[in-house]
Amino acid sequence: MVEIQISGETTGDGWEFTVIVRGNVETTHIVTVRTDYYEKLTSGRITPEELVKKSFDFLLEREPNTSILSRFNLPVIQHYFPEYEKSI
């Protein structure tokens, strides 16, 4: 069972989240989300925190938490997994 804990704060052009993933190994990730990208993916239907949670669910279906970058901007997921934006 994997537990995901998310906390965040607003930045000048979006949000920065600290994501702690507790599985076999605990990992910490810093994820930034720009407002324009958030709007592109969600049209405001879910909160930015929910978007990050869904994004980590997506990633964890494809790789272990130890393989997820420790710091990244949310759009980088699309570079590794082209189906990401359609899936979200």
C-alpha positions, 0 to 999 in steps of 0.5 A: 500500500502506498500513501501519498501526502501532499502539501503546497503553497502558492507561488507567483505563477502557480503552486509548489507542492511537497509530495511524500510517498510512503511505500517500501521506501519513503521518497520526497518530491518537489513539484511545481505547477504553473497556473496555465498548465493547471487550467489546460489540464483541468479547466478548474474542475479539480484543485491543483492538489488533486491534480498533483495527487492524480499525477502521482497515481498515474506515475505510480502505476508505471514506476516505483516511487524511487524512480520518480524525479525528486524535483520537477515541473508537472509538464515533464511527465508528458515527456516520459509518458506521452499518454499523461495529458489525455489520461489526466 
